[in-house]
Amino acid sequence: MSVIADEEYYEVLQILRNRLHKFVDEAKVARNDLNRIFTEDWWPLSFLLAYRYDVDVTYAVIVECLKWRRSFAVNNISLLELKPLLDRGLAYIHGKDCDGSSILWINMRQHIIGQKNSDKLIIYWLERHTMELQAASITLLFDMSSCCLQNMDLDFIKFIIHSCKYYYPSCLTSLLIFENPGLLKASWILLRTWMPPEMQRLLQHVKRSSLSAYVPLPYIPIRYGGQVCFL
């Protein structure tokens, strides 16, 4: 968060907080989320950084994010309801990429269109990573191997893209699409058009032969030519 000098961005942060204090309807947001906005600089700064310190835009995004967090019950997501998806390995954080960012592996073959709680599992991991590591960088790796049409849920992927842009900004550093079948090529071409330009630049299609250029071998599963037996 070094885009502008300390004193300058602190002043912008105060302007943002003053506006939020005046206009946010506390009945529509979670109290602990509101407290974090006013007591932990890193969180509102992650939004300011993503939106180039434009207070008007950042204010609007934060207000919508706070409302969404309450309606989605982000702070009350239960691991018990997610256990079946966790056991199947639909999504999990494991290892670092070659630039040192944590990797969220998303195994699309474990998802079926309309499947319940897949969105909650993604938010569980994004939330845990963002709040524990204060908006540290993360790579999303969509494992498309062995996927077919019933796994290619455009709404689910669009939700993930939207969440990274508006609910967990300044975190995403890479978007890897691993072993995408030819049958689903058109789907990712369409999905790319839904991404903002800055996210489009992060998207890379990766094959098994090139995965080690992005992820060190110790973090790649043995089944993909790596060294770790992990799910």
C-alpha positions in Angstrom: 0.0 0.0 0.0 2.7 2.4 -1.0 0.9 4.1 -3.9 0.9 7.5 -2.1 2.8 8.8 0.9 1.9 7.9 4.5 0.5 11.3 5.5 -1.4 11.6 2.2 -3.1 8.3 2.3 -3.9 8.7 6.0 -5.7 11.9 5.2 -7.7 10.1 2.5 -8.5 7.3 4.9 -9.9 9.8 7.4 -12.1 11.4 4.8 -13.4 8.0 3.9 -14.1 7.0 7.5 -15.8 10.3 8.2 -18.2 9.7 5.3 -18.9 6.2 6.4 -19.5 7.3 10.0 -22.1 9.8 8.8 -24.0 7.8 6.2 -23.7 4.1 6.9 -26.9 2.6 8.3 -25.6 0.6 11.2 -28.8 -1.5 11.2 -27.9 -3.0 7.8 -24.3 -4.0 8.6 -22.6 -6.3 11.1 -21.2 -4.4 14.1 -17.8 -6.2 14.1 -17.3 -5.4 10.4 -18.0 -1.7 11.1 -15.7 -1.8 14.0 -12.9 -3.2 11.8 -13.4 -0.5 9.2 -12.8 2.2 11.9 -10.1 0.5 14.0 -7.9 -1.5 11.5 -6.3 0.6 8.8 -5.3 -2.2 6.5 -8.9 -3.2 5.6 -10.3 0.1 4.3 -6.8 0.8 2.8 -7.1 -2.4 0.7 -10.3 -0.9 -0.9 -8.7 2.5 -1.4 -5.7 0.9 -3.1 -7.9 -1.2 -5.4 -9.8 1.9 -6.4 -6.8 4.3 -6.7 -7.8 6.3 -3.6 -11.0 7.5 -5.2 -13.0 8.2 -2.1 -16.4 8.3 -3.9 -16.0 5.0 -5.6 -14.3 3.3 -2.5 -17.1 4.5 -0.3 -19.8 3.0 -2.6 -17.9 -0.3 -2.8 -17.4 -0.6 1.0 -21.0 0.2 1.7 -22.2 -2.5 -0.7 -19.6 -4.9 0.7 -20.7 -4.4 4.3 -24.3 -5.0 3.3 -23.4 -8.1 1.4 -21.3 -9.5 4.3 -24.4 -9.2 6.6 -26.8 -10.7 4.1 -24.4 -13.6 3.2 -23.7 -14.1 7.0 -20.0 -14.2 6.3 -19.1 -14.1 10.0 -21.3 -17.0 10.7 -20.3 -19.5 8.1 -20.2 -22.9 9.7 -17.5 -25.5 9.0 -20.0 -28.2 9.8 -22.1 -27.4 6.8 -19.0 -27.2 4.6 -17.5 -30.5 5.7 -18.8 -32.6 2.8 -17.2 -30.2 0.3 -14.0 -30.0 2.4 -13.7 -33.7 2.5 -14.1 -33.9 -1.3 -11.4 -31.3 -1.8 -13.6 -28.8 -3.7 -11.4 -25.9 -2.5 -8.5 -25.5 -0.2 -5.5 -23.2 0.4 -2.2 -25.0 0.1 1.3 -23.8 -0.6 2.7 -20.8 -2.3 3.2 -19.9 -6.0 6.6 -18.9 -7.4 6.0 -15.2 -6.3 5.2 -16.2 -2.7 1.4 -15.8 -2.9 -0.8 -18.3 -1.2 -2.7 -20.6 -3.5 -6.4 -21.3 -3.4 -7.0 -24.5 -5.3 -10.5 -24.8 -6.8 -11.2 -28.3 -8.1 -14.0 -27.7 -10.5 -14.7 -31.4 -11.2 -15.9 -31.6 -7.6 -18.6 -28.9 -8.3 -21.9 -29.5 -10.1 -24.0 -26.7 -11.5 -26.4 -25.6 -8.7 -24.5 -27.3 -5.9 -25.3 -26.0 -2.5 -22.7 -24.2 -0.4 -19.9 -24.1 -3.0 -20.0 -20.3 -2.8 -19.8 -20.4 1.0 -16.7 -22.6 0.9 -14.9 -20.1 -1.4 -15.9 -17.2 0.8 -14.7 -19.2 3.9 -11.2 -19.5 2.4 -11.1 -15.9 1.1 -12.3 -14.5 4.4 -9.9 -16.6 6.5 -6.9 -15.7 4.3 -7.8 -12.0 4.1 -8.6 -11.4 7.7 -5.8 -13.5 9.2 -3.1 -12.2 6.8 -4.5 -8.7 6.4 -5.1 -8.7 2.6 -2.0 -10.7 1.7 -1.7 -11.7 -1.9 -3.4 -14.9 -3.2 -3.5 -16.9 -6.4 -6.6 -18.7 -7.6 -5.9 -21.9 -9.4 -8.9 -23.4 -11.1 -8.2 -27.1 -11.6 -10.2 -27.9 -14.7 -8.8 -31.4 -15.3 -11.4 -34.1 -16.0 -14.2 -31.4 -16.0 -17.3 -31.7 -18.3 -20.2 -29.4 -19.0 -22.1 -30.3 -15.7 -19.1 -28.9 -13.8 -18.8 -25.6 -15.7 -20.9 -23.4 -13.6 -20.6 -19.9 -15.1 -22.6 -18.3 -12.3 -20.3 -19.9 -9.6 -17.2 -18.7 -11.3 -18.7 -15.3 -11.9 -19.5 -15.1 -8.2 -15.8 -15.8 -7.4 -14.6 -13.1 -9.8 -17.1 -10.6 -8.4 -16.0 -11.4 -4.8 -12.3 -10.9 -5.6 -13.1 -7.5 -7.1 -15.6 -6.1 -4.7 -15.4 -8.0 -1.4 -11.7 -8.9 -1.2 -9.9 -6.3 -3.3 -6.1 -5.9 -3.7 -5.5 -9.6 -2.9 -5.6 -11.4 -6.2 -2.2 -11.6 -7.9 -2.7 -14.5 -10.4 -5.6 -16.4 -11.9 -4.4 -19.8 -13.2 -6.7 -22.1 -15.4 -5.2 -25.5 -15.2 -5.8 -28.2 -17.9 -8.9 -26.7 -19.3 -10.6 -29.2 -21.7 -11.2 -28.0 -25.2 -14.9 -28.5 -24.7 -14.9 -25.7 -22.2 -12.6 -23.3 -24.0 -15.4 -21.1 -25.1 -16.7 -20.8 -21.5 -13.5 -19.2 -20.3 -13.4 -16.9 -23.3 -16.8 -15.7 -22.2 -15.8 -15.5 -18.5 -12.8 -13.4 -19.5 -15.1 -10.7 -21.0 -16.8 -10.4 -17.6 -13.5 -9.6 -15.9 -12.2 -6.0 -15.4 -9.0 -5.3 -17.5 -6.7 -5.6 -14.5 -8.0 -9.1 -13.7 -7.8 -10.2 -17.4 -4.1 -9.5 -17.2 -3.8 -11.9 -14.3 -5.4 -14.8 -16.2 -3.1 -17.6 -17.5 -4.0 -21.0 -19.0 -1.6 -23.6 -17.7 -0.8 -27.2 -18.7 0.7 -29.9 -16.6 4.0 -29.4 -18.4 4.1 -25.7 -17.5 2.6 -25.7 -14.0 6.0 -25.7 -12.3 6.7 -22.3 -13.9 4.0 -20.9 -11.7 3.9 -23.3 -8.7 7.1 -24.8 -7.1 7.2 -28.6 -7.3 7.0 -29.1 -3.5 3.4 -27.6 -3.7 2.3 -29.5 -6.8 0.4 -32.8 -6.3 2.2 -35.9 -7.3 -0.6 -36.7 -9.8 0.4 -33.5 -11.7 4.1 -34.2 -11.7 4.8 -32.6 -8.4 6.2 -33.8 -5.0 3.3 -33.6 -2.6 0.6 -36.0 -1.8 -2.2 -33.6 -0.9 -5.8 -34.5 -1.7 
